[in-house]
Amino acid sequence: MTTTGTLSPGDLAAILALFVIGVGLLQNLVYLMQLALAAAALIERPPTASTNLLWRRYADASPPIAVLAPAYNEAATIAESIQSLLSLQYPSFEVIVINDGSRDATLQVLIDAFELRPVQRHFELAITHQPIRAVYGAAHQPRLIVVDKENGGKADALNAGINVSRAPIFCSMDADSLLEPDALLRAVRPFVEDPERTVAVGGTVRVANGCRIADGRVLEVGLPRNLLALLQTVEYLRAFLMARLAWSRINTLTIISGAFGLFRRSRVVEAGGYAHGTVGEDMELVVKLHRLMRDKRLPYRIAFVPEPVCWTEVPEDFRVLGRQRARWHRGALETFERHWDVLLKPRYGRLAVVGFGYILLVDVVGPIVDLLGYVLIPLFWVSGVLAVEYMLAFIAVSFTFGVVISVGALALEESELRRFPRARDLVVLTLIAVLENFGYRQMNSLWRLRGIWQYLRRSQSWGTMTRKGFSPSAKPSSGRAA
């Protein structure tokens, strides 16, 4: 510090370097806490292996469920996906496909595959959405309803599905995803065990690339051959089995994946349904449910159950994946902007401190601090502002934490869920858990910075994602990014 009491450029640089290092360490400590909470949750309540046992325990008490599957340009996968949904092992459910103004042959594929015909379906406009053009049913598939509406986006399509649905619980998912046969039965457990408090439940989403799939079923779990998809396999394990299970344990979960989640219809309608004008409608709805229940001062639970699995196809191209991750990050920032005042109100308790504190640390500040760390720390070392010992310690701690957390999530998966049958797969995933810290994490930081830039420009573009489809004979199609 200078004799005048002002900070010199060197002092400011040192403070900035210590800030970057401190935030990085805090993020890693939060990840370690998530790992510990997730491990405690799995030890306290290990998964139930037997579907027959689940059926005996929960089938008679399970409420009806409406499975909502919005579809936009999903001709390549839609028939197989819907056939899979119709064969789910659940006592009472219906499948509502919402064709959101697709420009490809999605609707015609459904009409041909299931011999659909127009039907009368009375419903209330409890939530606003774009006009419905027609409702279709199938004589030989009474559980299937297809809604054809004008394009309005995924949130708008889900709102239409909520209006058309009649069950007290609805399942939100992507039409290009596959649910395991017992996924609904496993996910509905909190609604059966704690019906008064439970308002939403999320399940695990796994990478389908590399798996052997036939007739809408994953017959054999395998690893992708594409390196980018392999990296995402580890990333999905960490995000779902560790982060979401941890926050669920202390009731601060702020996101349930749009690919698979169960919601109490009455509470969602009361909260206003899915919001328009955001690409993070799944996260925004969960936060609205938190606020609704806390504003009413009612006991509630928003849970995550690791056993029900939804399989989805992930991008194998850097450009497509970059668009997807930028959109995800943009959605998180839009949700934070809409509900930032949660941080200031004591009645929101742990939701404010843990839930929104985590969003602030990881999503709002995180990408900028990551960039500063990767760029400025080496520059400070070269200029002599930062001692080499501090720089090496920062790098070593950052990469060690990253490896420990990823490998820890993989160890949790193997000890409790055991989805990978071959030991070779676990060895490969462990190597990938190390490799992702050298390049892939940095790329994610850049994609998240792109999301910040898009957010500042108020972009509402979803982008496109080219899908190969689950069937070997399926032709690639382009739809909204997953």
N, C-alpha and C positions, 0 to 999 in steps of 0.2 A: 504493500500500500504506500502511496506517495505521502510526503510530509504535509500536503494540503488536506489530507483526509479523503481525497477522491481515489477511486480505484483505477489503477493503471490497466492498459490493454492486457498485460500479462496476468494481472489478478483476475480480470473478467474471464479470460480464457480458462484459467485454472478452475474458477467457480463453475463455468459451463461444463468443463470436463467432469468435475465431481458430480454435478447434477445429472449428467448423462449416465455416469457409472451408478449413481444412487438409484435412479429410476429403473435401470436395467436389473440391478440386484433386487429391487422391490418386486418387479414383475416375476422374476424367477422364484422368489420366496412365495408369492401367491400361487404359482404353478405347483410348488412343492406342497403347499397347504391343500390344494385341490387333490393332489395324488393321495395324500394322507386321508382326507375326508372320503374319497371314493373307495379306498381300501377298507376303511372302517364300515362304510355302508354295505359293501359286498360281504364282509365277514359277519356283520350283524344279520344280514338277510341274504344268504346265497340263493342263486337262481334255482327254480324248480325244473328239474330235467324232464319229467314225464308230462306229456300233453294229456294223457289219459287221467292222470291225477288232477291236473288243472280242470279238466272237464267235469270230473266228479265233484270238485269243490265249488266251482264258480258258474257252471252252465245254467243251473236253475235260477240263480240270482242275478245273472248278467242282463243289463238293460239292452233294449234294441239299439242298434247303431246304424247310422247312414254313412256310407263311405263316399266321400266327395272327391271326384277325380277330374280336375280341370284339364282340358286338352286344347292345345293350340299347335297345329301342324305336327301331329303325332302319328301320321298314317303308318310309319314304319313299325311302330311298336304297340299301337293302341289295341288291336284285336287280341294279341297274346296277353297283354297286361290285364285287360278286362276279364278275359276268360280265367285268368289266375285269381282275380278278386272274387269272382262268382263261386269259386270252389274253396273259399276260406272256411276253416273249421270254427264256426261260431253259431250259436243257436238261433239268433234272430237279427238279420241285417238286410239292407238293400244297398245296391251300388248305383250312385247317381253320377253319370258322366256329363260334364258340362263342356260342350263344344263351343269354345269362345271365339266364334267367327273365324275358324281356321280357313286358310287360303289353299290348303292342299286337300287331299281326298279323305281326311279324317272322318267326316260324317258319313260319307258313302261307304267307307270301309266298315264302319259300325253297322250301318243298315244292311249291308250284304252279309256280314259275319253272323249277325244275330237275328236277321229277318225282322227288323224293326218296322213298326207302323205307328202313325200318329195316335195319341191317346189324350183323353181329357184328364187333367190333374189340377185340382183346386188347391190353391195356396194363398197365403197372405203376403203382401209386400212389406214385411217387417223391416227389411233393410233395402236401401235403394241399390239399383244396378241397371245396366243396359237392358233394353227390351228383349224378352224371350220370343223367338220366332216360332218355335214348335217344341212339343214334348213327345218323345217316342217311347214305346214299350215293346216287349217281346212276349208273345203268347207262351212260348216254351221256356222263358226265363223271367218269371214274375218278379224276381229280385232286381231286375235291371231297368233303370230309367235313364234315358238320354235326353238332355236339355240342349237345344240348339239356340244360341243367342247371338246378339251382335257383339262384336269385339269390344272389350272394356278392360282387358288385363286380368291377371290371375286373381287379384283381390276381388274384382267385380264378379268374376266367374264363381268364386267361392261364396260370395254373398247370394248369388242366384241359387246356388246349391243349398245353402242354409234355408232360404225361403221355401224351396220345393220339398226339402226333407221333412219328415214327420217324426223321426226318432228323437229321444231326449239327448242322445249323445251323437256327435258326428265325428268322423275321422277325416282329417284333411291330408291329402297326399298328392303326389305328382302322377299323372297318367302314364308316364314312362317308367315308373318304378314297379318293383315286385315285392309283395308282402309274403312272408313265410306263412304257411297254412294256419298256424296257431297264434299269429301276431296279435290279432284283436283280443283273443282270449287272455293272453299274457298282459297286454296293455290295459285292459279294463279292470284289472285287479284293484287298483286304488279306488275306483268308482264303486266297486262292490264292498270293499272293506271299510271305506270311509265315505259313504255317499253324501253326507251332509256337507262335508268340507271340500271335497275334491272338485275342482273346476276345470283342470286340464292335465293331461299326461303326455309326455313325449317318449318316443322309443328310439332305438339305435338305428342309424343309417349306415350301411356297409357298402363297400365297393364291389360291384358285380363283374367288372372287367376281369377276365381270366377264369371265371367260374363256368362250369358246364351247366347250361340251362336248356330245358325242354318243356314245352307246354306250360310256360309261365312259372316254372319251378326251378329253384337252384338245386340240381341233383348232386353236384360235387363242388365244394369250395376250393378254389385255386387262386393262385396269385397272377396278376397281370404280367404280361411279357414286356409291356411298355414301361419305361423307367418313370415317366411322369405319373402314370397311374399307380405304380408301386409306392411312390412318395406320398401320394394322396391316401393310400391304404393305411399307412402309419399315422398320417395326419387325422384321418377320420376316427381311428381308434383312440387317439389322444383326446380329440374334441368331445366325443360322445361318452366314452367309458370313464374318462377322468373328469373333465371340466363340468359337464352337465350333471353327472351323477353327484359330484361334490356340491354344487350349488343347490341341487334338489334336496339334499340332506338337510340344509339349513333354510329351505324355502325362499331362496333368492334367485331361482332360475328365471332368466329374463328372455330366453328364446327356446321355442320348440320348433324344430325343423319343419318347414313347409312340406317336406317329403313324407312326413309321418307324424301325426299328432292327433290325440283325442280331446274333444272339448264338450263341455256341457252347453247345449244349444241355448238354453234360456239365458245364461249369463253372457254369452257372446252377443246375443240380440240386445240385451240390456246395455252392453258396452258399446253398441253401435256397429258391430260387425267388423269386417276387415276394412282398413282405411284406404282411401284412394290417394293418389299423389305421393306414394312412396313405393320403393322397390323392396323395402324391408317389412312387408305387411305381416309376416309371420312373427317377427320379433315385436312389432308395434302392438299386435293384438295381445300378446302375453303381458306386456307392460300395462296395457289398458285394463286387463283383468286384475292384475295386482292392485292397481289404483282403485278400481271399482270396489273390490272387497275391503280394502283398507279404509277407503272413504266411508263405506257403510259400517265399518268397525265390526265386520263379521269374520269369524274364524274360517280359514280356507287353506287349501293346499294345491300347489302346482308342482307336479311330481315328474320324475324321469325314471323309467323302468328299463334296465339295460337288456333284458332278455328278448323282448319282441324286436324282430329285425326286419327292416325294409332294405331291399337291395336296389341300388341305382347305378347307372352308367356314368362314369366320370370322364372329363375331357382327357384326351391323349395328345393334345396339341397346345403348345405354349400360348398361342394367341387367343384361343378359345378359353383356356383356363384363366388367363390374365383378365379377360373381360368379365368372367364369372366372379373372380375374387374382388375385382374393383367394385362390381355391383353389390356384392355382399357387404363390403365395407361401407359403401355409400348408404345402404339400408340401415346399418347400425348408427351412422352419424345422423341420419334423418330421424330415427327414433329418439336418439339422445336430444336432438334439438326440440322435438315436440314435447318431451317430458323432462327436460333438464331441471325443472323446479322441484322434482322429487328429492334432489340432493339437499334442498333447503328446508324441508318440512319434517319435523321430528316424528310425526305419526307414521311415516313410512319405514321407520326403524331400520332393520337389516337390509331391506330393499334399497334404501338410500346409501347406506354405508358400504355394503358389500356388493350388491347388484350393480348400482349405478357408479359406485366408486371403481369397480372393475372395468366398466365400459369407458369411464374417463381415463383410467390408467392405460388400458390396452388398446382401445379403439381410437380415442381422441388424441391422446398424447403419444401413445406407443409408436406409430409409424414415423413421426417426426423425430422422436428421440433415437429410434433405430438408425435413421439416416444420419443424424448428428454423430452417433457413435461410430458408424462405419467410415464416415468421411473425416470428422474433425479429430477424433482421438489419434489416428496416425499422424495427422498434420501437427497436432500439439506436440507429439513425441519428436517429430523431425525438427520442429522449431525450438525444442528444449523446454517448452512450457510444462510438459508432463514427463515425469521420470519414466524410464523404460520399465522399471519394476511395476508401476501402476498400470501401464499399458498392457504388459504381459499378463498381469493378474486379471485385468478386465477381460481380455480375450479368453484366458483359460477358464475363468469362472463362467462366462457366458456360454461357451461351447460345452463345458462339463455339465452345467445345469440342463442344457438342451438335450444332451445325450441321456442323462439320468432320467429325465422326465419322460422322454419318448420310450426308452427301454422299460421304465417302470409301468407305463400304460400297457405295453405289450405283455409284460409279466402278469398284470392283473387280468388281461384277457385270457391268457393261457391257463391261469390258476382257477378262474371261475367259470368262464364261458366255453373255452376249448373249441373254438370254431375252425381252427386250422388242423387238419388231421395228420399232416406230415411234418416230421421234425425238421426236414429241409426247409419248409416254408418259414418256420420260426427263425432259423438261422439267417435266411435271406432278409426277413423283416428286421432282425436285429442289426444287420449291416446297413440296411436302408435307414434305420433310426439314427445311426451315426452319420451316414452320408448326407442326410437332409440338412444338417447344420452347416454344410460347406457349399453354399450356392442356392439351395432351394429356399431356405428361410430368408435370404437376402432378396431373392426374386419376389417372395410374398410381400416383403416390406415395400418394394417398388410398386407392386400392384395395388397395395393399400394406399400408397401416396397418390396413385392415379385415381383411386376412389375418392380421396379427399378433394382432388382437383375437380372431378366431376360433380361432387356435392356442392362445391363453391360455385360452380357454373349452373347449378340447378338442373342438371341433366336427369331425365326420367327414362332413358333408354334401357331396355332389358338386354339388348344384344342378342345374338343367335348362338346356338350350340348345335353342331352337327353330330348326330347320333348314328351309330351303326345299327342299333336295334339288337334285341336279344336273340333273334333267330338268325342262323347262318345265312338264310336266303333273303333276309330283309334288306331293303335298299336304304342307304343313309338318308336321313331327313334332317331338316333344320327347323328348330322350334325355339321358344324362349329358353334362355340359358337356365340351367337347373340351379 
